[in-house]
Amino acid sequence: MHTPSQPSRPRPNRRSALKAGMGFALGAGLLGVAPTAAAAASGRPASARPEARLLQTGAPLCEQPGDSASTQGLGSGDLAIPYYREHDNTWGYVFGDAFRGIAQADYLGSPVILNQSSFDASGGTPISFTWAMPTGGDARQCFDYTHRADNGHGFEVSRIPNDCIEFGGRTYIQYTSVALWDNIPAGYDGSLMSGVAYSDDYGVTWQDYPYHWAGDTQGTNQSMYGMWSFAGIDPDGWLYIFSKRWNGTHTNTADGGAIQLFRIRPEEFRAGNFGAQENWAFLDNRWQWTRAAAPSVMLSGNRIGEFSVKRIGTTYCMSYFDVDDYAICTRTAPRPDAVWTAPKPQIVGDGLPPHHWGKPQLPFLYGGYIHPGSASATSLTLIASQWQSTNGGKTPYRVLQYDGIQP
């Protein structure tokens, strides 16, 4: 990954929004896609040209009075990680910290799931939530644990989802249990552990696999199994998973942007036999799949927060929040273990180095999850998060939809 110019204005960390208000001018809305030169030359009105269709370029999916999220009992939340509910051909969105209203006192918990009956991949209609988990009533926290308490593993502040996938009649969420959000010593990640929770009733009830990956405060600082992204089950039959160090706080000074890759047979994953994974490792002077060595770092560079990898069509697409570049970037590859393209900034913060010019601007952004129902590998839907909106700093978070992203 490249190391571009740094934004000139310091940025708060992810959770500072819960402690102090900050106002800003909103740089998002519905924008039209410019018609191609050929279409413009045709003399047809823009409304008649398919290239001129409107896309969502910053449509807020929560925090708007009377919107579909509030109808389901969620006023404000972040992440909204999209996943395909294959059992009924619908879509789920996993929020991190979520709030019942648009005030910090109305805390719901984490994770929280809203569902959608039908997704418009064309970008013509913004995401609208149809019902909430777990039972179709008002949204509430899915996992059974207490915040800022010891739930049997050590003190944890919150459990933050990193990705979700459903296959074979079971739904899986990989999460990080966070021990420290603030005052994290340099070189430490502040995590307690990471785990995988599963649901056999499609999100109504959840339980953990017994095995957890130890984190910072359990004695394993900078575990490369802190944050996962499920790239999906490839036609070769393997479930491909990318993982990295925990940096959901965006303050991990030792993150290094390091990403690793492993794969596992879906039936072994379902059984919780995680030791059956094969690792993409540089061994004996070459890259290879092996169980004889741990996964090697395959990508590194700038610090990375949230990240997402999905197989869209026949292409693997990656997005991530580049903490140092203050941008959500994308990359692509024909295979998970192939060479990836250079990072491409797609949505940027309010520091504008030259390589950010002309990109959609969203102050206080983070996240950036690829929708697995995206129209194509050259027209992605990304779900971005934002610290706070324009209501005097009273609202903690929100998520916004961007379509037509060309990685």
C-alpha positions in Angstrom: 0.0 0.0 0.0 1.2 3.5 -0.8 1.9 6.1 1.8 0.3 9.3 0.6 0.2 12.8 2.0 -1.4 13.0 5.4 -4.5 15.0 6.2 -3.5 18.3 7.8 -6.3 18.3 10.5 -6.1 15.8 13.4 -9.0 13.4 13.6 -10.7 11.9 16.7 -10.6 8.2 17.4 -13.7 6.1 16.7 -15.2 6.2 20.1 -14.6 9.9 21.0 -17.9 10.6 19.4 -19.5 9.1 22.5 -17.8 11.6 24.7 -17.9 15.0 23.0 -20.0 16.6 20.3 -18.5 17.8 17.1 -20.4 19.7 14.3 -19.5 19.7 10.7 -20.9 20.4 7.3 -22.3 17.3 5.7 -20.7 16.5 2.4 -23.0 13.8 1.1 -26.3 13.5 -0.8 -27.8 12.1 -3.9 -25.7 12.8 -6.9 -26.2 11.9 -10.6 -23.7 9.9 -12.5 -22.3 11.9 -15.4 -23.2 10.5 -18.8 -20.4 9.3 -21.0 -19.2 11.4 -23.8 -20.8 9.1 -26.4 -24.2 9.4 -24.7 -23.9 13.1 -24.4 -23.1 13.4 -28.1 -26.2 11.4 -29.0 -28.4 14.3 -28.3 -30.7 12.2 -26.1 -32.0 13.8 -22.9 -30.1 12.7 -19.8 -33.3 11.0 -18.5 -33.3 8.8 -21.6 -29.8 7.6 -21.2 -29.2 4.5 -19.0 -25.8 5.8 -18.1 -27.4 8.9 -16.4 -29.4 6.9 -13.8 -29.2 8.3 -10.2 -27.1 6.3 -7.8 -26.9 6.6 -4.0 -23.8 8.6 -3.2 -24.2 9.2 0.5 -27.8 8.3 1.2 -28.1 8.0 5.0 -29.7 4.7 6.2 -30.4 5.7 9.7 -30.7 8.8 11.9 -33.4 10.4 9.8 -36.7 11.0 11.6 -39.3 8.5 10.4 -36.9 6.4 8.3 -37.0 2.6 8.0 -34.3 2.1 10.7 -36.3 4.1 13.3 -39.4 2.2 12.4 -37.5 -0.9 13.5 -36.4 0.7 16.7 -32.9 1.8 15.7 -32.2 5.5 15.6 -28.5 5.6 15.2 -25.7 3.0 14.6 -22.5 2.3 12.7 -21.0 -0.4 10.5 -24.2 -2.0 9.0 -22.2 -4.9 7.6 -24.3 -6.4 4.8 -24.7 -10.2 4.3 -26.8 -12.5 2.2 -29.5 -14.5 4.0 -29.4 -17.4 1.6 -32.2 -19.4 3.3 -34.9 -16.8 2.2 -33.1 -14.7 -0.4 -33.1 -11.6 1.8 -30.4 -9.3 3.3 -29.1 -8.6 6.7 -27.1 -5.6 8.1 -25.1 -6.0 11.3 -24.6 -2.8 13.2 -21.9 -2.2 15.8 -22.8 0.1 18.6 -26.5 1.1 18.1 -28.9 3.5 19.8 -32.7 3.4 20.1 -33.0 7.1 19.3 -30.7 9.9 18.2 -29.3 10.5 21.7 -26.3 8.8 23.3 -28.4 7.8 26.3 -30.5 5.4 24.2 -27.9 2.7 23.9 -29.1 -0.6 22.4 -25.8 -2.5 22.4 -23.7 -4.4 19.9 -24.2 -6.2 17.6 -27.7 -5.3 16.4 -29.2 -6.6 13.1 -31.8 -5.1 10.7 -33.0 -7.0 7.7 -34.2 -6.1 4.2 -36.5 -8.1 2.0 -35.1 -6.9 -1.4 -31.9 -5.0 -2.3 -31.8 -2.8 -5.4 -28.3 -3.5 -6.9 -28.8 -0.8 -9.5 -28.5 1.9 -6.9 -31.8 3.5 -8.0 -33.4 2.9 -4.6 -31.6 3.3 -1.2 -31.5 0.4 1.3 -34.7 0.3 3.4 -35.0 -2.0 6.4 -38.0 -4.3 6.6 -37.7 -6.0 10.0 -35.4 -6.2 13.0 -33.8 -9.2 14.7 -34.2 -11.1 16.8 -38.0 -11.6 16.5 -39.3 -8.9 14.2 -40.1 -6.4 17.0 -38.0 -3.5 18.0 -34.2 -4.0 17.4 -32.1 -5.2 20.3 -28.7 -6.6 21.0 -28.2 -10.0 19.5 -25.5 -11.5 21.8 -26.2 -12.3 25.4 -23.5 -10.5 27.4 -23.0 -7.4 29.6 -21.0 -4.4 28.5 -18.2 -3.0 30.7 -18.1 -6.3 32.7 -16.3 -9.6 33.0 -18.5 -12.2 31.2 -16.2 -15.0 32.0 -13.2 -14.1 29.8 -12.0 -10.9 31.4 -13.2 -7.3 31.4 -14.7 -6.2 28.1 -16.3 -3.0 27.0 -18.2 -4.2 23.9 -18.2 -6.9 21.3 -17.8 -5.4 17.8 -18.8 -7.3 14.7 -16.3 -7.5 11.9 -18.2 -9.6 9.3 -21.2 -12.0 8.9 -21.9 -14.8 6.5 -24.7 -17.4 6.2 -24.3 -20.8 4.6 -25.6 -24.3 5.1 -28.5 -23.2 7.4 -26.2 -21.4 9.9 -25.4 -17.7 10.3 -21.9 -16.7 11.6 -20.6 -13.4 13.0 -16.9 -12.9 13.7 -16.4 -10.3 16.4 -13.7 -8.6 18.5 -14.2 -8.2 22.3 -12.7 -4.8 23.1 -11.1 -4.2 26.5 -9.8 -0.7 25.9 -11.3 2.1 23.7 -9.2 4.9 25.1 -5.7 5.4 26.5 -4.3 2.4 24.7 -0.5 2.2 25.1 1.5 2.6 22.0 2.1 -0.7 20.3 -0.9 -2.4 21.9 -4.2 -3.2 20.3 -6.5 -3.0 23.3 -8.5 -6.2 22.5 -9.6 -8.9 25.0 -10.2 -11.7 22.4 -11.9 -12.5 19.1 -14.5 -15.1 18.5 -17.1 -16.6 16.2 -20.7 -16.7 17.2 -23.3 -18.7 15.3 -27.1 -18.9 15.0 -29.1 -21.9 13.8 -32.3 -19.9 13.7 -31.0 -17.2 11.3 -30.2 -14.6 13.9 -32.8 -15.1 16.6 -30.5 -16.8 19.2 -26.7 -16.9 19.2 -24.0 -18.9 20.9 -20.2 -18.8 20.8 -17.8 -21.5 19.6 -15.8 -22.6 22.6 -12.5 -21.5 21.0 -11.5 -17.9 21.2 -8.4 -16.2 19.8 -6.6 -14.4 22.7 -6.1 -10.7 22.5 -4.0 -8.0 24.1 -5.3 -8.2 27.6 -5.3 -12.0 27.5 -1.6 -11.9 26.7 -1.5 -12.1 22.9 -1.0 -8.5 21.6 -1.4 -7.9 17.9 -3.0 -11.2 17.1 -3.5 -11.5 13.3 -6.9 -13.1 14.0 -8.3 -10.0 15.6 -10.6 -8.9 12.7 -11.9 -11.2 9.9 -13.6 -10.8 6.6 -15.4 -13.7 5.0 -14.6 -13.5 1.3 -17.1 -16.3 0.6 -17.2 -19.9 -0.6 -15.3 -20.1 -3.9 -16.3 -22.5 -6.7 -13.3 -24.6 -5.6 -15.3 -25.5 -2.4 -13.1 -23.6 0.1 -14.3 -20.8 2.4 -11.7 -18.0 2.1 -11.1 -15.7 5.1 -8.9 -12.7 5.4 -7.8 -11.5 8.8 -5.7 -8.8 10.5 -4.9 -7.2 13.8 -7.6 -5.4 15.7 -7.7 -1.7 14.9 -11.3 -0.8 15.2 -10.2 2.0 17.5 -8.0 3.4 14.6 -5.3 4.1 17.2 -3.3 0.9 17.1 0.2 2.2 16.3 1.5 -1.3 15.5 -1.2 -2.3 13.0 1.0 -1.9 10.0 -1.9 -2.6 7.6 -0.9 -6.3 7.8 -3.4 -8.7 6.2 -3.2 -12.5 6.1 -5.3 -15.2 4.3 -6.4 -18.7 5.2 -9.1 -21.1 3.9 -11.1 -23.9 5.4 -13.7 -26.4 4.2 -17.2 -25.1 5.1 -18.1 -28.4 7.0 -15.0 -28.0 9.1 -15.8 -24.4 9.9 -19.3 -25.4 10.9 -18.0 -28.0 13.2 -15.7 -25.5 14.8 -12.6 -27.5 13.7 -10.6 -24.3 13.1 -7.3 -26.2 13.2 -8.3 -27.7 9.8 -7.5 -24.4 8.1 -4.9 -24.1 5.3 -2.7 -21.1 5.3 -1.4 -18.9 2.5 2.3 -18.7 3.5 5.7 -17.8 2.1 7.5 -21.0 2.8 10.6 -22.6 1.2 11.1 -19.4 -0.8 7.7 -19.5 -2.4 4.0 -18.7 -1.7 1.9 -21.9 -1.1 -1.0 -23.3 0.7 0.1 -25.2 3.7 -0.6 -26.4 7.2 3.1 -26.5 8.1 3.3 -22.8 8.8 1.2 -19.9 10.0 -0.2 -17.5 7.4 2.2 -14.9 6.1 1.5 -11.2 5.8 0.4 -10.8 2.2 -0.4 -7.1 2.3 0.9 -4.3 4.5 1.5 -0.5 4.6 -0.7 2.1 6.1 -2.8 1.4 9.2 -6.1 -0.1 8.4 -9.4 -0.1 10.4 -12.5 -1.8 9.2 -12.1 -4.0 6.1 -14.2 -6.1 3.8 -13.4 -8.7 1.1 -16.1 -10.2 -1.1 -16.3 -12.3 -4.3 -18.4 -10.3 -6.7 -19.0 -12.2 -9.9 -15.6 -13.8 -10.7 -13.6 -11.0 -9.1 -12.4 -10.6 -5.5 -13.0 -7.1 -4.2 -11.4 -5.6 -1.1 -12.3 -2.3 0.7 -10.9 -0.9 3.9 -10.6 2.3 5.9 -7.1 3.6 5.5 -6.4 5.3 8.8 -3.3 7.2 7.6 -4.7 8.3 4.2 -8.1 9.1 5.8 -10.0 7.3 3.0 -11.9 4.2 2.2 -9.9 2.4 -0.5 -10.5 -0.5 -2.8 -8.4 -3.2 -4.5 -9.2 -6.2 -6.7 -7.7 -9.6 -7.6 -8.8 -12.5 -9.8 -8.2 -14.9 -6.9 -7.8 -14.5 -3.1 -4.2 -15.7 -3.4 -3.3 -13.7 -6.6 -1.7 -10.3 -6.9 -3.9 -7.4 -5.8 -4.2 -4.1 -7.6 -2.9 -0.9 -6.0 -5.2 0.8 -3.5 -7.6 3.2 -5.0 -9.2 5.9 -2.7 -13.0 6.0 -3.2 -14.6 8.0 -0.3 -12.4 10.5 1.5 -12.4 12.6 4.6 -12.0 16.4 4.7 -8.3 16.5 4.2 -7.7 16.8 0.5 -4.3 15.8 -0.8 -4.1 15.7 -4.6 -4.9 12.0 -5.0 -8.2 12.7 -3.2 -9.4 15.3 -5.6 -12.7 14.5 -7.3 -13.7 11.8 -4.7 -16.8 11.9 -2.6 -16.0 13.7 0.6 -17.4 12.5 4.0 -16.0 14.1 7.2 -15.3 11.7 10.0 -15.7 8.7 7.9 -14.7 5.0 8.6 -15.9 1.5 7.8 -16.5 0.9 4.1 -18.1 -2.6 3.7 -18.8 -4.2 0.3 -22.4 -5.2 -0.3 -22.3 -8.9 -1.5 -25.3 -8.1 -3.7 -23.3 -5.4 -5.6 -24.3 -5.0 -9.2 -20.8 -6.1 -10.5 -17.1 -6.0 -9.7 -17.0 -2.7 -11.5 -20.1 -1.2 -9.8 -19.8 -1.9 -6.1 -22.1 -0.7 -3.3 -20.2 0.4 -0.2 -21.6 1.1 3.3 -19.6 3.8 5.0 -19.9 5.0 8.6 -19.7 8.6 10.0 -19.0 9.7 13.5 -21.8 12.2 14.0 -24.2 14.3 11.9 -25.2 17.9 12.0 -27.5 17.9 15.0 -25.1 19.6 17.3 -23.1 16.5 18.1 -26.0 14.7 19.8 -26.0 11.6 17.6 -23.2 9.1 17.9 -23.1 7.4 14.5 -24.7 6.8 11.2 -24.2 4.8 8.0 -24.4 5.9 4.4 -24.8 4.1 1.1 -22.6 4.6 -2.0 -23.2 2.9 -5.3 -21.4 2.7 -8.6 -18.0 2.4 -7.0 -15.4 1.3 -9.6 -12.5 -0.4 -7.8 
